[in-house]
């Protein structure tokens, strides 16, 4: 990492040990954070926005496929609840009906929350494990946005990176 200046400007990471260097880093971070139109949302924020865009109480199989694809595109890990969601979509159900030779109705709406709650009740009533359905229900429920930590941790992280870069021989 080179510490080059642009048009006579002093480098941002010239010295993170001095108060002036720390002030430059704080100003650079604040400047970056004050551009909400240019800052991309984090993966959890993207995932929450995707889930909020669907009516989990009335989803068609095509909607389930679209939600699944959007979650994968946003970087959601392939977990058991994700696989269960995928198994309720049109692609999986039509493939399954093709294997079994039965007819498939892709127009039927599903209440995913009610399905999960019913399966939890059935599992408990039969003495089985409801953990898989409980994790699916938790997956479906919107997560409250996590508060971002104060601005200090990113500044500390940037300062450590700058110190490491200065300590390396060129």
C-alpha positions as CSV (number, residue, x, y, z in Angstrom):
1,X,0.0,0.0,0.0
2,X,1.6,3.2,-1.1
3,X,1.0,6.4,0.7
4,X,1.0,8.7,-2.3
5,X,-0.5,12.2,-2.3
6,X,-2.9,13.6,-4.8
7,X,-2.3,17.2,-6.0
8,X,-0.2,18.3,-3.0
9,X,-2.6,16.9,-0.4
10,X,-1.1,15.3,2.7
11,X,-1.6,11.5,2.8
12,X,-4.6,10.4,5.0
13,X,-2.5,7.7,6.7
14,X,0.7,9.7,7.1
15,X,0.9,9.1,10.8
16,X,-1.8,7.5,12.8
17,X,0.2,7.9,15.9
18,X,-0.1,11.7,16.0
19,X,-3.3,13.6,17.0
20,X,-3.3,15.2,13.5
21,X,-3.1,11.7,11.9
22,X,-6.0,10.4,14.0
23,X,-8.0,13.5,13.2
24,X,-7.4,12.9,9.4
25,X,-8.6,9.3,9.8
26,X,-11.7,10.4,11.8
27,X,-12.5,13.0,9.1
28,X,-12.0,10.4,6.3
29,X,-14.3,7.9,8.0
30,X,-16.9,10.5,8.9
31,X,-16.9,11.7,5.3
32,X,-17.4,8.2,4.0
33,X,-20.2,7.4,6.5
34,X,-22.0,10.6,5.6
35,X,-22.6,9.4,2.0
36,X,-25.6,7.1,2.5
37,X,-26.4,7.0,-1.2
38,X,-22.9,5.6,-1.9
39,X,-22.6,3.1,1.0
40,X,-23.9,-0.3,0.2
41,X,-26.1,-2.0,2.8
42,X,-24.6,-4.9,4.7
43,X,-25.7,-8.4,3.9
44,X,-28.0,-8.7,7.0
45,X,-29.7,-5.4,5.9
46,X,-30.1,-6.8,2.3
47,X,-31.6,-10.0,3.6
48,X,-34.0,-8.2,5.9
49,X,-35.1,-6.0,3.0
50,X,-35.7,-9.0,0.8
51,X,-37.8,-10.8,3.4
52,X,-39.8,-7.6,4.1
53,X,-40.6,-7.4,0.4
54,X,-42.7,-10.6,0.5
55,X,-46.0,-11.5,2.2
56,X,-45.0,-14.6,4.1
57,X,-48.6,-15.3,4.9
58,X,-49.7,-15.6,1.2
59,X,-46.9,-16.7,-1.1
60,X,-47.2,-18.5,-4.4
61,X,-44.6,-21.0,-5.3
62,X,-43.1,-18.6,-7.9
63,X,-42.8,-16.0,-5.1
64,X,-40.9,-18.5,-3.0
65,X,-38.5,-19.2,-5.8
66,X,-38.0,-15.5,-6.3
67,X,-37.4,-14.9,-2.6
68,X,-34.9,-17.8,-2.5
69,X,-33.0,-16.6,-5.5
70,X,-32.9,-13.0,-4.1
71,X,-31.6,-14.3,-0.8
72,X,-28.9,-16.4,-2.5
73,X,-27.9,-13.4,-4.6
74,X,-27.7,-11.2,-1.5
75,X,-25.2,-13.7,0.0
76,X,-27.4,-15.6,2.4
77,X,-25.7,-18.9,3.4
78,X,-27.2,-22.1,2.3
79,X,-28.7,-23.3,5.6
80,X,-31.3,-25.9,6.5
81,X,-34.1,-23.2,6.6
82,X,-33.0,-22.0,3.1
83,X,-33.2,-25.5,1.8
84,X,-36.7,-25.9,3.4
85,X,-37.8,-22.7,1.7
86,X,-36.5,-23.9,-1.6
87,X,-38.4,-27.1,-1.2
88,X,-41.6,-25.1,-1.1
89,X,-41.0,-23.3,-4.4
90,X,-42.4,-24.1,-7.8
91,X,-39.1,-25.4,-9.3
92,X,-38.7,-28.0,-6.6
93,X,-42.4,-28.9,-6.3
94,X,-42.9,-29.3,-10.1
95,X,-39.7,-31.4,-10.3
96,X,-41.0,-33.6,-7.5
97,X,-44.4,-34.0,-9.1
98,X,-42.7,-35.0,-12.4
99,X,-40.8,-37.7,-10.5
100,X,-43.9,-39.0,-8.7
101,X,-46.2,-38.6,-11.8
102,X,-48.7,-36.6,-9.8
103,X,-50.3,-33.3,-10.9
104,X,-48.9,-30.0,-9.4
105,X,-50.9,-26.9,-8.8
106,X,-48.5,-23.9,-8.8
107,X,-51.2,-21.4,-8.2
108,X,-51.9,-22.3,-4.6
109,X,-50.8,-19.7,-2.1
110,X,-49.0,-20.8,1.1
111,X,-48.9,-19.2,4.5
112,X,-45.3,-20.1,5.4
113,X,-45.6,-18.9,9.0
114,X,-48.8,-21.0,9.6
115,X,-47.1,-24.0,7.9
116,X,-44.1,-23.8,10.2
117,X,-46.3,-23.3,13.3
118,X,-48.5,-26.3,12.4
119,X,-45.4,-28.5,11.8
120,X,-44.0,-27.4,15.2
121,X,-47.3,-28.3,16.9
122,X,-47.4,-31.7,15.2
123,X,-43.9,-32.5,16.1
124,X,-44.4,-31.7,19.7
125,X,-47.7,-33.6,19.8
126,X,-46.0,-36.7,18.4
127,X,-43.0,-36.3,20.7
128,X,-40.6,-35.6,17.9
129,X,-38.2,-32.8,17.4
130,X,-39.5,-29.5,16.3
131,X,-36.1,-27.8,16.1
132,X,-35.9,-27.8,12.3
133,X,-39.3,-26.1,11.9
134,X,-38.5,-23.7,14.8
135,X,-35.3,-22.6,13.0
136,X,-37.4,-22.2,9.8
137,X,-39.9,-20.0,11.7
138,X,-37.0,-17.9,13.2
139,X,-35.5,-17.6,9.7
140,X,-38.8,-16.3,8.3
141,X,-39.5,-13.7,11.0
142,X,-38.0,-10.3,10.4
143,X,-34.9,-9.6,12.4
144,X,-34.7,-6.2,14.0
145,X,-31.9,-4.1,12.5
146,X,-28.8,-4.4,14.6
147,X,-27.5,-1.1,15.8
148,X,-24.2,-0.2,14.4
149,X,-21.5,0.2,16.9
150,X,-20.2,3.7,17.5
151,X,-17.9,5.1,14.9
152,X,-14.8,4.4,17.0
153,X,-14.3,0.6,16.1
154,X,-14.0,1.2,12.4
155,X,-11.5,4.1,13.1
156,X,-9.5,1.8,15.3
157,X,-9.5,-0.9,12.7
158,X,-8.4,1.6,10.0
159,X,-5.7,2.9,12.3
160,X,-4.4,-0.7,12.9
161,X,-4.3,-1.3,9.1
162,X,-2.5,1.9,8.5
163,X,0.1,1.1,11.2
164,X,0.6,-2.4,9.7
165,X,1.1,-0.8,6.3
166,X,3.7,1.7,7.6
167,X,5.5,-1.1,9.5
168,X,6.0,-3.2,6.3
169,X,9.1,-2.6,4.3
170,X,8.5,-1.3,0.8
